[in-house]
Each structure stands twice: as structure tokens, then as C-alpha cells.
Amino acid sequence: MSAHTPLLPRKPLPDGFLDRVGALVGDRLATGEAIRLQHGQSEAHFEPVLPDAVVFAATTEEVAALVKLCVGAGVPIIPFGAGTSIEGNTIPVMGGITIDLSRMDAIIEVNQEDFDCTVQAGVRREQLNEHLRDQGLFFPIDPGANATIGGMAATRASGTNAVRYGTMREAILSLKVVTLDGKIIRTARRARKSAAGYDLTRLMIGSEGTLGIITEVTLRLHAIPEAISSAVCSFDSLQGAVDTVVQSIQIGVPLARVEILDDAQMRAVNRWSKLDYPELTTLFFEFHGSQSYVDEQVRTVEEIAAMNGGGEFRWSNLPEQRSKLWKARHEAYYAAVNMRPGAIGWATDVCVPISRLAECITQTREDLDKASLPATILGHVGDGNFHVIFSIDPNAPEEMVEVEAINQRLVDRALAMDGTCTGEHGIGLGKQHCLVDELGEAVDLMRVIKRALDPQNLFNPGKIFTF
């Protein structure tokens, strides 16, 4: 049993509409049930809802033409990247046309001297870094999934490197966006800063496809560090692990990555990824810089960890070792869910000021220990963001009810600490009431913006808030 997906009124497509779409895109129009199902669900726990059709777009101009067709017929438009969203962000709750941008995967230009590049929305994160490697550059935003850059922009993704390199908000210089009237706009130029008018780039980042369709992204890049070292350290307690991270940041250690996995998550990871780490609360570290600078960072963090009940650091310095370590971290969701055969997963996240992080995680773990179903904690503790993953029996509806209550307590706890209901998953379908709890009347201003840019409510309707 999946969580109920809220549905909005759905109208049949106008007569002849698909014929007009087919005349524009040819065989890149798909109406088969399997492809529609693929685009009507996500990694999340929500019930699938199928779009009426899927179009695989090829160019920005084609997206603009599709938007004009859809607006003229009053048909909802749902942009789609890789489908890895967590909060039902791309489920077409009013039906309509899903525009799949995954074939728009050209790397348009790399400006090596300026440390930036421009790519189409369908470029995958791993694809981009493979292309950049020979130029000594990399794109650091790493949400775990091999997501598309356009999808990462639309959901304001972050991930394991955010503690040092920031999120998509900091990584994006400019966007090319198709608006509801079929116009193609560029939100900014490549300059590193600008005071020219409203910041339309930031408005579109995290808008989840509700204000326009992102078709190109200009990104900040970084030099590949001279030295990279990864390590794993186990702790006697959650408190000790979190204190190690907070104290390291407070004295200025520039941690590149630092992830926490509680004891339950480590049991799942060991089983799923065939590892043999102690099944205790554990930190995964990564340090970037010159060799001497990395050595200095390591010594400092080892000392802090030892004072907080940390054990021996186990190092992964070779590229293949680091890859195995971070692959295990990125597959933690699947590891947690599959601790129960046939289970479905529910992943949620919050983010709090780092001074309240230990308190929030500890109270959450106490809450989970009282639950009747298994759940794990992991997260990007360097910036105060952590996740809870529930493994739910699909034949036990009472478990879904229990998880909804635990999730609400988690959000209430984070908001009471002046945190946010979501650090990186977005609002989508699942946290709309939480957004109101968090921002109150500011949500009304968001509605004003939505109505101004999309008065017919055709761009990804039903997401973030009710229209």
C-alpha cells in the first residue's frame, strides 16, 4: 500500500490534440502504458498517476512549441528529468503531458578559464564530471542519484558535498527557461555577480517546474583537488558523532564531505554493500586540498573525534576505494528499505541550525526506537541536514499511518528549532502543509507569483501548495 496521492480534477485531452503534438515531435510522442507509468511514479511512496502522454523533447525551441500547444488546449505540462525525486515532485496529479528532457543531454560549452559551463537540462551529473575530468575541473553537487542537471536545478538539490561547495542555489549562474507564453528567457549572464533587476535565477531554482521549464543551465565549476582522502570512523554515541562534526566546523576545518549513518543504517549498509564496518553510529569523511593541507585537516579531526568517543579512522585513499565507500553511502536508501523483503520506502528530511543538530537527531532516534517498524537515520550533518528512511510493509496500512505521525513530529521538532521541513527533497506533494507551518503568510506571496506566471495552473499543477 502506497500513500494516498492527492488528485486534482482531470479533463480528457481535446480532440485532435495528440495529433498536433505528434505532427511536431514525430515518434518521440509515447502513449504506451509502460512509459506513462514510468513517468507517473517516483522513488517515493506515493501512488502512481499516469500522464496522458509523454514527449521526449529535443530542443529548447521544441519545448517552447509544446508549451504553446498545451496552453492553447488547457493541458497540464509536467517537466521530467531522471525521476529520482522523493516527494512526488513529478507525479501528474491532473494528467496532461509529461515533457521528458533526458534526451536534451548536450554539454554546450566549457569555459575552463572562467570555471563554468553551460549544459542542456538532460545532462546527467556523472556524465558532466566524466566530460570535465580531462580539463582538471569538476562539478561538486552530489545528491547521490545520477540525476539530471535540470532536475537538480528545479528541486534545489544539494547532497554530500554541500558542506563545502554549497547547493544548486550557489552552483548556478544562469538558466534558460521556457515560460507559459512559450517565450524563451535567459535569467542572467555568466558574470559571477550582478545587481541587474530581480534575481530570476534564484526564483526558478527550487520551483519544481511550477513556474517554467528549465532547458539549459550555466554552472560554476571547481578545480579537482590535488589530494582527496576519505575515511570512516565509528562512535560510541550519536551525540559524539554529531559533536565531532559541529566542533570541526566551528574551528574552521573545511570538510568536503561528512555524512552520518546511525547504527541501524550501518547494519543495512554492511548487508547491502557487502562491507564489514562496525555497526555503530559512523561518520564518512572526505578531505580536499593540497597534500599538506589535507594532512593537517585529518590530524585535527582525528583529535576531535577521539575526544568524542570516536574509534580508529579507516582510510580509503585510492580512487576505487573512495568510489566503493561513497557508492555504499549513495545506496543507503535501498539498503535500508531492503532490510525487510518486499518493503516499500519512505524517505523524509529536515534541516536545523548545526548548534541544534545533536539534540534533533537524538530525539528523533528516541522516537524511532519506539516505533513498530524499522527506520534509519543518515544525513549531511555538516550543514544540519539529515534523513530518516522507513521500511514499510505494503500490506500493513497501519504502518503508513504510524510513519505519517512520526514524520509530522520530526518536522515539528525541526521547526521548533528554527529549522526547515526539508533541506533538499523539496515540497512536492508530501510536505505542503509543512510549508505553511514553516513560512505562514509567505506561502500566500508564493501563490501570487505562481498566479502571475501561470494563471491557468498548467505548469506541474498540485505541487508545493494548492493553487
N, C-alpha and C positions, 0 to 999 in steps of 0.2 A: 504493500500500500504506500503510495507516494502522498506528499502533502497536497492538499487541495490547491489548484491553480485558479486564482480569480479570473473569471471570464467577463469580457465586455460584449455588448451587442455586436453580433456578426451579421454582415449583409452578404448576400451572394454577389459574385463578380458580375458586372454588367455584361450584357450580351455583346459578343464580339471583342471583349477586352483582351482576352488571351491571344486572339488572332492578331491584334495590333502589336502586342508585346512580341509575339513570335516573328512578325514581319521585321521588327527592329533587331532582334538578337539571334534569330535562327534556332539552331539546335541547342543553344545554351539556355533555353527555357525547358524546365523539367516539371512534370506534373505527377510523376510516379509516386506511389505511397512511400516507398522506402526512402527516397531522397527527401520527401517532405517530412517524414518522421525524423530523419537525421537533423533537420533544421528546426524541428519543433520541440526539441528537448535539449538538455544541457548536462553538465556534470552534477547538477544539483538534484534535489529530492522531489522536485515539482512534477506533477502530472504533465505529460507532453500535450501540446496543442499544435496541430499541423497547420502550416500556411496553405493557402490555396494553390500556390505555385512557387517555384524557386528559379531565380535568374542568376546565372553566373556572369557577372559583368566583366567587361574587358578594358574599358577606358573611363576616364572621368566624364568625358562628353556623353558616353553612353549612359552612365548613371544619371546625368542631368536629363537626358531624354526620357529615361524610365520614370524619373520623378515627375516630369511634366505629364506623362501618360497617367500615372497613378493619381496625381492631384486632380486632373481633369475628370477622372472617373470616381473620385472619392474613395480610392482603395488604399488601405494602410500599407506602409513601407517599413520593413524591418531590416536594417543592415546587419550583416553576419560575417564574422571572421573565421575563427577556428572552432567556436562553440565550446570553449572551456570555461565559460563564466559559471559562477557559483550561485547567484541569487536569481536565476531565471531571467537574466537580463535580455535574452534574445527570443524568448518564447512568444509567439504571435497570438496574443490573447484575443485579438479581434480578427484573426485570419489575415488575409491580404497577401502581399508579395514579399518574400524574403529575397533581398539582394545580396548574394554571396560574393564577397570581394576577394576571395582567396586566390583567384587567377590573376588578379592585378598585383603581380609579385616582382615587378622590376625595381632594381636599385638604380635610380635615375642618375645620381651623381654623388661622388665623394669628394669633398674639399679638404684634402689632407692637411694643408697649411692652416686652415681655419677650424679644424677639428669638428666638422659637421658633415652631414649627408642628407640627401633627400631620397625618400623611398615611397613606392606605392603602398597603399594600405594593407595589401595582402602579403607583403613580405613577412616571413617568419623571423622571430628573434634569433634562432640558431643559424638560419640562412644568412642573416646580415653579418653576424660575427664571423662566420666562415669566410665571407667575402672580404671582411676588413683585416683579417689576421695578417696577410702578407704586407699590409701597409702600416703595421705596428699600432693599430687602433682597435678599440672595442667599444661596444655599446653595453653599458653595465646593468641596465634594468632587467631583472631576472625574476619573474613571478612564479617560476617553476615550470609551468606548462610552456610548450613551444608555441606560444600564442602569436597572432598576427600583430604587427605594429599598430595598425589602425584600431584593432580591438583593444589593445593596451592603452591607446590614447583615449578611446571612448569610455573606458572604465577607470581611468586614472590609476593604472596598475603600478605596483612597486615590487616588493619581493625581497630576496635575501641580501641584495647589495644596497638597500635603501639607506642603511645607517651611515654609509659614507657618500654614496653618489646620488641620493635623493630618489624621487619617484618620477613618474612620467610628467608630472607638473613641472619639475625642474629640467627634464631632459628635452622638452620640445621647444623649438624656436618658432615654428610656424606650421600652419595647416592649410591644406586646400580642402574646401568644404563645398558640397552641393546643398543649396538652400531649398526651401519648399517651392519657390517660384522657378526652380530649375536653373538658377544662376550659379556660377562657379566663382567662389570668392577665395582670396588668399588673406589669411588673418594677420600676417606680419611678414617682414623681410628676414634676412639671415643675420642681421646685426644682433650682438649679444645683449643689447638693451635698447629700449625705445620708450618714449613718452608720448607716442603718437596716438591719441584717442583712446577709446575703450579697449580693454585687453580682451579682444575677441578670442584669442588663442586659449586663454585660461577658461573662458566661458564654455568653449566646446570640449575641453578636456574634462572627462568625467560626466559628460552629459548623456552617456549611454544611448546615443543615437536618437535622442528625443528632439534635438534642435536642428540637425543637419546630418549629412553623411560625409564622413571624413574619407577622402580618397588619396591624399598624399600627406606625408609627414616629414618635416625637416627636424633633424635630431642633433643634439650635442653628442660628441664622441670624446673618448679619453684615450690616452696613451696606454698601451699594455705595460703593466708594471715590470720593472727589472726582475723583481723577486716576488714570488707568491708562495706562501706557506699555509697549509691547512692543518688543523689539529682538532682532536676530540678530547674532552675532559669530563669525567663523571663527578657528581657531587652527592654529598650525604643528604642534601635537602634542596627543595625548590628555592627556599629563601637564599641559601648560599649561592646558588647558581645565578639568580637574578641580581643579588648584591654584587657579584663579581662583574657583571656587565655594567651596572649602574656606576660602580666605583671606577671602572676603567674609563668610561666615557667622561665622568666628572673630572678626571685628572688629564684629560685630553688625548688619550690613546685613540688614534684614528682607525678603529676596527673597520675592516672592509665588509666582513660578514660576521654575524654572530646569531646563531639560531639555538633555541631551547627546545628540547624534547623531554617530556616527563617520563617517568619510569614505564608507564603503560605504553607510551608511544615507542620507547626503545625496545620493549618486548616485541611489538608489532614489526618494527623495522628489522630487527635481527631475524625474525622469521621470514619476512617477505624478501629481504635483500641478501639473505644468507651471510649475515655478519655475526660477530662474536663480541660485541661491546658489552660492558656491564649493564645490567638492566636497572639502571638508576637514572635519576634526572641528569641530563647530559647537555653540554654546550658544544656546538660545532663552530669553530672559529676559522676565519681566513684573514691573513695579513698581507697587505700590498705595500710595495715601496722598493727602495734600494735594499741591498742585502743587509747592510749595517743597520738601516732604519728598521727593517723587519726584525732583525735580531734583538734590537732594543725594545720594540713593542712586545715581543714574545716574552722576554725576561720580566718585564713589568707585569704583564697579565698573569704569568705563571705565579709570581709572588702574591698577587691579589687573590688568585684562585686558591692557593694553599691556605691563606688566612681565612677563607670562607668554606673550608671543608672539601676543596677540590682534590681529586686524585692526580695520577700521573697523566701528562699530556701524551697522546698517541698521535704521531705526525703522519701526514700524507703530503709529501713534497713533490713527488713525481706527478706529471700531468695525468697519467692513467689512474693513480691513486686518488688524486683530487676528484677526478671525474666519477669514480666509483662512490666516493663519500657523498658528493652532492647529488648524485643520481638517487642514492638512498634517501636523502632528505626530500628531494622533489617527489618521490613516490610514496611519501609518508601517508598521504591521504588513502591511497589504495591499500597500503599496509594496514592501516587502522580499520578500514571498513571490512577487509577480508579476514580479520580475526574471527569473524562469525560467518560460516558458509552461507551463501545466499542472502547476505545482508545488503541493505542499501545505506548510503552515506548521507549525512547532513553535516556540512561544514559551516561554521559561523566564525566571525572575528569581531574583535573590538580593539581599540587603541586608547591608551591612557598616558598621561604625563609619566615619564620614567620614574619620578620620585614615588609614584603610587603603584608602580608595576608589581612589585613583590606582594603587596597587600592584595591586589586584584587577582593575581594568579593563584595565590594561596587560598583565598576564599572560594575561588572558582573550583579548585581541586577538591576542597572540602565538600562543596555542593555535588560534584560529580561522584565522589566516593559514596554518597548516599543514594545514588541513582540505581535503578534496577537493570540498566543496560550499560555496556562498556562505552567509555569515551576517553579520548586522549587530548593532551594539550601540547601544542608546539607553536613556535612563532618567531617573529623577527624582533627579539627583545631589545635590540639596540635602539629602536625607535618607539618602543612601547606598544607594539602591535603583536597580538597573539591570537591563535585559533583554537577552537575546540572542534573535534571530529567525533560525531556519534555514529555508532554502528547499530542500525535499526533492523529489527525483524519485520519484513514487509507484511507478515501475516498477523502482526500484533498491533492493531491501531492504537491501543493504549500507550504504546511506546512513543508514537508520534506526538500524542498529547503531552506526555511527560517531557519530551525534548522541547516542545514549544514553551513550556513553563520554565525549564532550565535556561533556555536561550533568553527569555524575557528577563529573568533575574540577572543574567550576565550583562545584558545591555543596561539595565537599571543600575547595576553596580558601576559600570564604566561611566555612565552619565553622572552619577553622584560624585565621581572623582574628577569631573570636568573633562572626561574623555569623549570619544565618539562611538557611535553604534557600529561603525565599520571603518577599518583602516585601509582596506584595499578591495574588498569584494564588491562594493557598491550597494545601491539600494535595490534596484531591480523590482522584483515582486515581493521579496521576503521581508524587507525592513521599512516599508513605507510608514507604518505607524511609529516606528522608532525614530524616523527622520523628524516627524512632527514633535515627538518628545524632546528631541535634541535641539531643534532650531526654532520651534514655535512659529511665530508670525513670519519669520524669514522664508518659510515654505510658501507663504502666500505671494511673496515677491517672485519666487521661482515660477509660480503659476502664471504671473503676469508676463514674465519673459517668454514662457512656453506659448501662451496665447498670442503674443505679439508675433513670434516667429513661425508658429504652426497653429493658426486659428481653427483649422479643421481637425486637429489632433490626429494626424496621419503618420507622423514620424514615431515609430516604435511606441504606439499608444499603450497606456496602462502601466508604464514604468516610472519609477521614482516617486510619483504621487498621483492621486486621482485628478483628472482634468477638471 
